[in-house]
Amino acid sequence: MANEVRDRSIDPASQEMLEVCQRAGLETAWDRFDRQQPQCGFGELGLCCRNCNMGPCRIDPFGEGASKGVCGATSDIIVARNLLRSIAAGAAAHSDHARDVARTFQLVVEGKAPSYSIKDPAKLERLIKEYGVDSPVALAAAILAEFGQQEGPIQFTRRAPPQRQELWKKLGIDPRGIDREIVECMHRTTMGVDNDYVNLILQGLRTALADGWGGSMIATELQDVLFGTPAPVFSEANLGVLEPDQVNVIVHGHEPLLSEMVVAAANDPEMIELAKKFGSKGINVAGLCCTGNEALMRQGVPLAGNFLSQELAVATGVADAMVVDVQCIMPALGALAGCFHTKFISTSPKAKFPGAVHMEFHEETALETAKEIVRTAVLNYQNRDPAKVHIPQIKSRCMVGFSVESIVAALGGNLDPLLGAIKMGNVRGIGAVVGCNNPKLPQDYGHINMVLELIKNNVLVVTTGCNAQACAKAGLLQPEAAEKAGVGLKGVCKALGIPPVLHMGSCVDISRILVAAAAIANALGVDISDLPAAAAAPEWMSEKAVAIGTYAVGSGVYTVLGTMPPVLGSSAVAALLTSGARDVVGACFAVEPDPFKAAKLMIDHIDGQRKKLGLA
Amino acid sequence: MEMKEVFVRLDRCLGCKSCEMACAVEHSTSKSLFGSISEKPLPIRRLYVEKAEGQNVPLVCRHCTDAPCVAVCRTGAMFQDTVTGIVDRKKEKCVGCWMCAMICPYGVIGRQKEARVAVKCDRCKDLDEPACVRACPAGTLVFATEGEFMEVMRKAAAARMARMALSPG
């Protein structure tokens, strides 16, 4: 058993909870993953098409059976169509999240959402100027119009270096409207429309760019306006942040719209009084996944864990409420919560779950709903079964909240110190490591080993999402982690008092990395594809990661994936993604599950870029 | 000792062809899906999912006693292991005359074109459980002794009969 939990996670708190789960007979994602073995080979290769009812069709990768679907679609067409649908789904997730934030922003500036306010008026002013409008109300309208607009550009795409924008225009992949690109993906992939794999993938690039430089960036910027632009703050991470004698409210999902209100409600003296009346010492809000990242970097709310920790958090027996919004929430939580006193509370009209209590959240009444949720958790505290309580005493300190603005501030007001360090070679390059957990790899194994390899080799790491949380749990987000970095990077970190791994936020905040990359490229007078930089998603699983990887490559960033995307069924598509794309957009994908080898690929790429820039 | 064989529960096949794919991968050089699809020559499956009379039917070598394919093989390439009962072929002795393929009542002897030799199920001798059985998500393929398989079938039949007897009307 001990061996098995080590195969499932490298996080000691997860290992401890997995043993608890096994003893108690509680099923987790890892058990269900085992039950799915072996997984379907047609699916793994992307060779199954279910887009019309003449099928389902599949192509025999060994050449003996069918080489075409009923309509005549070859493996190249089927693989490319499936990939395009994944990109569309991922872009839709980020962009629909952005739409909700933009709608909230609109209600706030119209005075219709009294629970919220403008926390970063300076950024609001900058955005008003950037959009060329004259008021917050006009800005809200202009941003919301970008979802449904028919012709481009999407304003934030103009933040890219001019060379990059020209390239997008030349290739016909400069996004026109956020929703338009997603809809067009669905149109092109339905029966009998786009059957040219190159044309399909170009639309994939355009859709992904509308996510990275559109939906995701809108979400990030307006969240900053509404809740404040993150600045460095210390907190703690891992299951040990759950409190034995306080009401634990876990916020999970992706949007800060609700979690910010939950934090406010939990700080309400009336609620704290109520909590004490019911026998607890207070109210502890903890985060999971990107909702956790948002709350962590703006409010210093401690982090319970990343994606594969969600069931383990319930299994501690001290989760008085598990409050969820959208994305990456396992439907398994309902049944698991049923084994405990935990109230599993869904809040989005878009996301309901079996076994959940639905307490629907609306912008106009946000704080009231949040108070109701916190009250439910407070009242539930007394229902805990002490026999089922097990909190691993494991947590790490972390320094988080490195928005582009706060990085520039940490550097003393401009990027020059960083550019200087890159030119000198103290900082060899920048590695953006992001993405999910996936039981195909032990939890955090890919993340932590890759990041350690990179910083050891003087690559400054910027991180978001589940990688950021893996690093937080592993103690890599504290300034002391500079000791684990190579000599050059260590010196830079110590001089600035920063960790060698910078937490830049949630998954939509990968847009912050794009902004930083564009700023660095512009300062050097080059394109993003010329930078000594590389990206990786060592444990990716979500369609959102497919969209992210695609906009990274489309923006000129070499990107290494740690799990195989379902594209190998077409050697043409695989070759386009892993080499051909380099001649088109100046960057391509690589796939390498071994984090040590993957880090080497990134470092080799960075060294090659340095050479091309004439840096030693 | 009674040997285990690959049995088919005929009412269960979903036609997903996972068994065919797993078989080809197991008989590849790399033994991995992602590696095998770029091998030259491509690996070959040894069992076949056919559709007849509206039913999906996985066809897999029955390793017959006194197997016709062994009987007609004039070079001694096709042989039956006296202990395990597995019918296999020695590649180096096969001359590609296809007598075995012509006589097999199930049509489960294929050929490797480049080398012009017969290929057939070897029941994955190196594995505890053949790759096709391990890959089957529907419990259609069962690796069991004849006695064990009959017990599975009897229990299923008993459950069916019990339901019929208990159902009102």
Interface residues (C-beta under 8 A of the other chain):
Chain A: P38 C40 G41 F42 E44 L45 R58 D60 P61 F62 G63 E64 G65 M564 L568 G569 S571
Chain B: C16 K17 S18 E20 M21 A22 A24 V25 L33 F34 S36 I37 S38 L42 P43 I44 R45 R134 A135 P137
